[in-house]
Amino acid sequence: MSAVSPLRALRATTTKNGPILFSKVDGDSKQQVESIKDATHVKFGEYSDDFDLNELTNFHNEGNQQPLRAVVFCWLHEKSSIVDYKNECLELGIPDFKFLVKAELTTWLNGSSETCTFIQGEDSAADGKVAKDSSKITSNAASATATSASSSTLAAEASKKRKLEDPQLDRLAQYERESINHSMALRGSKNIDFGYLISDAKRFISQMKGSKPSSRSSAKANGHSTPKKQPIIIVSPATTSLISLTNIKEFLENGKFVEPGSASNPKPSNGIVTIQHNSERLVSAGQRFMVVDNVDVFTKPEYWDRVVAIFTTGQTWQFAKYKYSKPEELFQRYAGYYLCYQGDVVPKQIKDWNVTEIKVDRGDKRFRDKLLVRDFWTDIEKILISKGYGKQ
């Protein structure tokens, strides 16, 4: 057995850029080879010994001793990317090391670092001492259990010394940041007493309990709720609109669409049409709707609180006197509908305005009308329930 450990001989060679020669030994014959793949032994620089590449070294990875072949191969790929290195290891069947392990090993081998945490035993020191013989190592291993506490202390001191002596670790330590838990991060560097807020909260609660209930709360407590007024549907006054005051009653009450020009119902003189929609989910006030095409009848701001649907033709002049004149904002607050014939081209702005399309058939095909009206009332009932028109 060689008097010099393979790791020590390898480091002495790599720090001086000495040659690493591979050979294949078969019995008494020895043949020099170029690739580590075909080699069985290796010779380092000026050392006359041939080291077995399959010999286990004091270099440990994930708790296991690694063969000399893996250590040498890692050094040969010192400047290779981690991806290329791992691919080569996989191809040749050589154990590979993770990036940090590879970086620390190559740093120790090129002389930039004096110690390597993955090397256990005398090989980790950089003083060039010869490794002890196998009998001495066996004796030390037998007494390792009794001296585990002192070994831990020595390891800690060695790690501390390494941090001081290793220039690379010293450079990395400049960017070190102390980790803190979430409590310290939330509280900051000094504790703040929020006790005064507790007393303020107690005082506020006592004031709330002592205050008189509002008239609305009193009415609700007595079983009397504020009476609801009729919901409102707005249609466009445009002559090109397919839905108007003349045909909306026939469409929404009876589920039959008739063209405005052929509608039997004339436009009311007061500009208001009343529609009845029976529903078990709504209170009586939510089953009668007022339909208008002119918002001039809205003499109070509260009228806009009762609006549940707006029919449009896509023309912006319709909204000039509305509470919200911009259609993008209007149809974010109110449900919008666009009625057209099946197959007609829908204006682009209708899709941009968040408006629901209702497409009726032309001619006498009226069997789809009831289905369209049913879907419309389903949407309206949801809106009414959210406004408080639902039955308790």
matplotlib code that plots the C-alpha trace (Angstrom):
import matplotlib.pyplot as plt

x = [0.0, 1.3, 2.6, 0.8, -3.0, -4.5, -6.3, -3.1, -1.1, -3.9, -3.9, -0.1, -0.3, -3.2, -1.9, 1.3, -0.5, 1.2, 0.3, -2.4, -1.7, -4.1, -3.2, -5.0, -3.5, -4.4, -2.4, 1.2, 0.6, 0.3, -0.9, -1.2, -4.6, -6.0, -9.5, -10.5, -13.3, -10.8, -8.4, -8.0, -5.2, -3.9, -0.5, -0.2, 2.7, 6.0, 4.6, 5.8, 2.8, -0.1, -3.4, -6.4, -9.3, -11.9, -10.3, -12.5, -11.2, -11.9, -14.1, -17.7, -20.8, -24.3, -22.6, -20.8, -17.1, -16.5, -14.1, -11.0, -12.4, -15.3, -12.9, -10.5, -13.3, -14.8, -11.4, -11.1, -14.4, -13.5, -14.4, -17.3, -20.9, -22.8, -25.1, -22.2, -20.5, -23.6, -24.3, -20.7, -21.0, -24.3, -22.7, -19.6, -21.4, -19.4, -20.9, -21.7, -21.6, -24.0, -23.0, -21.9, -20.0, -18.2, -17.4, -15.9, -13.9, -12.4, -11.6, -9.7, -7.8, -6.7, -5.3, -7.8, -9.1, -7.0, -9.8, -12.8, -15.7, -16.5, -13.1, -12.8, -9.5, -6.0, -6.6, -8.7, -5.6, -3.3, 0.0, 1.1, 1.4, 1.5, -1.6, -1.4, -1.3, -4.4, -3.8, -3.7, -6.8, -8.6, -7.5, -8.7, -12.1, -12.5, -12.0, -14.1, -17.3, -15.6, -14.4, -17.4, -17.9, -14.4, -14.5, -17.6, -15.8, -12.7, -15.0, -16.7, -13.3, -12.0, -15.1, -14.6, -10.9, -11.9, -14.2, -11.4, -8.7, -10.7, -10.8, -13.8, -15.9, -14.7, -16.0, -19.4, -19.7, -19.8, -23.3, -24.5, -27.8, -29.2, -32.5, -35.4, -38.8, -42.1, -42.9, -39.8, -40.4, -43.9, -43.0, -39.9, -36.8, -38.8, -42.0, -45.0, -47.7, -51.1, -53.0, -54.5, -56.4, -58.1, -59.5, -60.6, -62.4, -64.2, -65.3, -66.6, -68.6, -70.2, -71.2, -72.7, -74.7, -76.0, -77.1, -80.7, -81.6, -82.4, -85.9, -85.2, -83.9, -87.0, -89.3, -87.6, -87.7, -91.5, -91.9, -92.6, -90.1, -89.8, -92.3, -90.6, -91.4, -91.8, -88.6, -87.8, -86.8, -85.4, -85.7, -84.1, -86.3, -84.6, -86.9, -84.5, -84.8, -86.4, -87.7, -89.8, -92.8, -95.1, -94.0, -92.1, -95.3, -96.2, -92.6, -91.9, -95.4, -96.6, -93.2, -93.9, -91.9, -93.6, -91.9, -92.5, -94.2, -96.8, -97.4, -101.1, -100.4, -99.8, -97.3, -98.9, -99.4, -97.7, -94.6, -94.9, -95.8, -96.5, -95.5, -96.6, -94.2, -95.5, -92.8, -92.9, -89.4, -90.3, -92.5, -95.6, -93.8, -91.1, -93.6, -94.8, -92.3, -92.4, -90.9, -89.9, -87.9, -87.3, -85.4, -86.9, -89.6, -86.9, -87.7, -85.8, -82.3, -83.9, -85.5, -82.1, -81.9, -85.0, -83.5, -82.9, -82.3, -81.5, -82.1, -79.8, -79.2, -75.5, -75.9, -74.2, -76.6, -79.2, -77.2, -76.7, -79.2, -78.5, -76.9, -73.8, -73.3, -70.4, -71.7, -68.5, -69.4, -73.2, -73.2, -70.9, -73.7, -76.8, -77.7, -77.6, -79.4, -79.1, -82.0, -81.3, -82.3, -80.5, -77.7, -77.3, -73.9, -73.5, -71.8, -68.3, -69.2, -71.9, -69.3, -67.1, -69.9, -70.6, -74.1, -76.1, -77.3, -80.9, -81.2, -84.8, -85.7, -87.1, -90.5, -93.1, -90.6, -91.6, -90.9, -87.6, -89.2, -90.4, -87.0, -85.3, -87.8, -87.4, -83.6, -84.2, -86.5, -84.0, -81.4, -83.8, -85.0, -81.4, -80.9, -84.2, -83.3, -80.0, -81.9, -84.2, -87.2, -86.9, -89.3, -88.0]
y = [0.0, 3.5, 5.6, 8.6, 8.8, 9.2, 12.4, 13.9, 12.9, 14.2, 17.6, 17.9, 17.3, 19.6, 22.6, 22.3, 21.6, 18.2, 15.4, 12.8, 9.6, 6.7, 3.1, -0.3, -3.1, -6.7, -9.2, -8.5, -6.3, -2.6, -0.4, 3.4, 4.7, 8.1, 7.9, 7.3, 5.1, 2.4, 2.9, 0.9, 2.9, 6.4, 8.0, 11.6, 13.8, 12.9, 10.1, 6.7, 4.8, 3.7, 4.3, 2.0, 4.1, 1.9, 2.5, 4.2, 7.5, 9.7, 12.0, 11.5, 12.4, 12.0, 10.0, 7.5, 7.1, 7.9, 6.0, 7.7, 7.5, 9.9, 12.4, 12.5, 12.7, 15.7, 17.4, 16.8, 18.6, 21.5, 24.1, 22.2, 23.2, 21.1, 19.9, 18.6, 17.1, 15.2, 14.0, 12.6, 10.9, 9.3, 8.1, 6.6, 5.2, 7.3, 8.7, 12.5, 15.2, 18.1, 21.6, 22.8, 19.5, 19.7, 23.4, 22.8, 19.8, 21.5, 24.6, 22.4, 20.6, 23.8, 25.2, 28.0, 26.5, 24.8, 22.5, 20.6, 19.7, 16.6, 15.0, 13.2, 12.3, 13.7, 14.2, 17.3, 19.2, 21.0, 20.4, 17.5, 14.9, 11.2, 9.2, 6.7, 3.0, 0.9, -0.6, 2.9, 3.9, 0.8, 1.6, 5.2, 4.0, 1.7, 4.5, 7.0, 6.2, 7.1, 10.4, 11.6, 14.6, 15.8, 15.1, 17.3, 20.1, 19.7, 19.7, 22.9, 24.6, 23.3, 24.8, 28.1, 28.1, 27.2, 30.2, 32.5, 31.0, 30.3, 33.5, 32.3, 31.7, 35.1, 36.7, 34.9, 35.8, 39.5, 38.8, 36.8, 38.0, 36.9, 35.0, 36.0, 34.4, 35.9, 37.3, 39.4, 40.5, 41.7, 43.4, 45.1, 45.9, 47.2, 46.1, 48.5, 48.4, 48.6, 48.3, 51.8, 50.6, 48.0, 50.6, 52.7, 49.7, 49.0, 52.6, 52.6, 49.4, 50.8, 53.9, 51.8, 49.8, 52.9, 54.6, 54.4, 52.1, 53.7, 54.0, 51.4, 49.0, 49.6, 49.0, 45.7, 44.7, 45.4, 43.2, 46.1, 46.5, 49.5, 49.1, 48.3, 50.2, 48.9, 47.9, 49.8, 48.6, 51.1, 50.6, 52.7, 55.4, 54.8, 54.0, 51.2, 49.4, 46.0, 46.3, 49.3, 50.3, 49.0, 45.3, 44.7, 43.8, 41.1, 39.8, 39.7, 38.8, 36.3, 35.1, 36.2, 38.7, 40.9, 43.6, 47.1, 48.3, 45.5, 45.6, 45.9, 48.0, 51.7, 53.7, 54.9, 58.7, 58.9, 57.0, 54.2, 50.5, 48.2, 44.5, 41.7, 38.8, 36.3, 34.6, 32.6, 33.9, 37.6, 39.8, 41.4, 44.7, 42.8, 41.2, 44.4, 46.4, 49.9, 50.2, 53.6, 54.9, 58.4, 59.0, 62.5, 60.9, 60.2, 63.2, 61.8, 60.1, 57.1, 56.1, 54.9, 52.6, 50.7, 50.1, 46.4, 46.3, 48.6, 47.6, 49.3, 49.5, 50.3, 54.0, 56.2, 59.1, 57.0, 57.5, 61.3, 62.0, 58.8, 58.8, 57.4, 58.7, 56.4, 52.9, 51.2, 52.5, 52.2, 48.5, 47.7, 48.9, 47.9, 44.8, 45.6, 43.8, 43.9, 42.4, 41.5, 39.0, 35.6, 36.0, 39.8, 41.2, 42.5, 45.8, 45.6, 48.0, 45.7, 43.0, 45.7, 47.0, 43.8, 43.6, 40.3, 39.5, 38.3, 36.9, 36.2, 34.4, 36.2, 35.5, 33.2, 31.0, 31.9, 28.7, 30.1, 33.2, 31.6, 30.1, 33.5, 35.3, 32.6, 33.1, 36.9, 36.6, 34.2, 37.0, 39.7, 37.6, 37.2, 41.0, 41.7, 39.2, 41.0, 44.3, 42.9, 41.9, 38.3, 36.5, 35.8]
z = [0.0, -0.8, 2.0, 0.5, 0.4, -3.1, -2.2, -0.9, -4.0, -6.2, -4.5, -4.6, -8.3, -9.2, -7.2, -9.3, -12.6, -12.7, -15.2, -14.4, -16.3, -16.6, -17.1, -17.5, -15.4, -16.3, -14.2, -14.9, -17.9, -17.8, -20.6, -20.6, -21.8, -22.5, -21.1, -17.5, -18.8, -19.9, -17.0, -13.8, -12.2, -12.1, -11.5, -10.1, -11.2, -9.5, -7.4, -8.5, -7.1, -9.2, -7.4, -7.9, -9.3, -7.6, -4.2, -1.7, -0.4, 2.6, 0.4, 1.5, -0.4, 1.2, 4.0, 1.7, 0.8, -2.8, -5.1, -6.4, -10.0, -9.0, -7.4, -10.3, -12.8, -10.9, -11.1, -14.8, -15.2, -13.0, -15.7, -17.2, -16.5, -14.0, -16.8, -19.0, -16.0, -14.9, -18.4, -18.7, -15.3, -16.5, -19.7, -18.1, -15.0, -12.6, -9.4, -9.7, -7.1, -6.6, -7.6, -4.1, -3.5, -6.8, -6.3, -2.8, -3.9, -7.0, -4.8, -2.4, -5.2, -7.0, -3.8, -3.3, -0.1, 2.6, 3.8, 2.5, 4.7, 2.7, 3.4, 6.7, 8.3, 7.8, 4.0, 4.9, 6.3, 3.9, 5.6, 3.4, 6.1, 5.2, 6.0, 8.8, 8.0, 8.0, 11.4, 13.0, 11.2, 12.4, 16.0, 15.7, 14.3, 17.3, 19.8, 17.8, 19.8, 23.1, 21.8, 19.8, 22.0, 21.6, 17.8, 17.5, 19.3, 17.0, 14.0, 15.1, 15.7, 12.3, 10.6, 12.3, 11.4, 7.8, 7.6, 8.7, 6.4, 3.3, 1.1, -0.9, 2.2, 3.6, 0.4, 0.6, 4.3, 3.3, 1.8, 4.8, 6.3, 9.6, 9.3, 11.5, 12.2, 11.0, 14.5, 14.6, 11.0, 11.8, 15.1, 14.0, 16.0, 19.0, 20.6, 20.5, 23.0, 21.4, 24.7, 24.2, 21.2, 23.3, 25.6, 22.7, 21.2, 24.5, 24.7, 21.1, 21.7, 24.8, 22.9, 20.2, 22.7, 24.3, 21.0, 19.9, 17.0, 13.7, 12.5, 9.8, 12.4, 14.6, 11.7, 10.9, 14.6, 14.6, 11.6, 9.2, 6.3, 4.0, 1.1, -2.2, -5.4, -8.9, -10.7, -13.9, -17.4, -19.9, -23.7, -26.4, -28.1, -31.4, -34.3, -35.4, -32.1, -32.4, -28.8, -27.8, -25.7, -28.4, -28.4, -25.1, -23.2, -25.7, -25.7, -21.9, -20.7, -23.4, -24.8, -28.3, -30.4, -32.9, -34.9, -33.6, -36.8, -36.7, -33.0, -32.0, -28.9, -29.6, -27.7, -24.5, -24.2, -20.8, -22.1, -19.5, -20.0, -17.1, -17.3, -15.0, -14.2, -11.7, -9.6, -6.4, -5.5, -5.5, -3.4, -5.0, -5.7, -7.6, -10.0, -11.6, -13.8, -15.2, -18.7, -20.1, -23.1, -21.7, -18.5, -18.2, -16.1, -13.5, -11.3, -8.3, -8.1, -6.4, -9.7, -10.8, -7.8, -9.2, -12.7, -13.3, -17.1, -20.0, -23.7, -26.1, -29.9, -29.5, -30.1, -27.5, -27.8, -25.9, -22.7, -22.9, -20.0, -18.1, -14.6, -16.2, -19.8, -20.5, -21.6, -20.2, -16.8, -17.2, -18.0, -15.1, -12.8, -14.7, -16.7, -20.4, -23.3, -27.0, -29.1, -32.7, -35.4, -35.6, -38.1, -37.9, -37.4, -33.8, -33.4, -31.9, -29.1, -27.8, -27.0, -25.4, -23.1, -21.2, -22.8, -23.1, -26.6, -27.3, -30.8, -32.1, -35.3, -38.4, -39.8, -38.2, -36.3, -32.8, -30.8, -29.4, -28.0, -24.8, -24.2, -24.6, -22.3, -19.7, -19.6, -19.4, -16.4, -14.7, -14.8, -13.7, -10.7, -9.5, -9.7, -7.9, -5.1, -4.6, -4.3, -1.6, -3.6, -2.7, -0.4, 3.1]

ax = plt.figure().add_subplot(projection="3d")
ax.plot(x, y, z, "-o")
ax.set_aspect("equal")
plt.show()
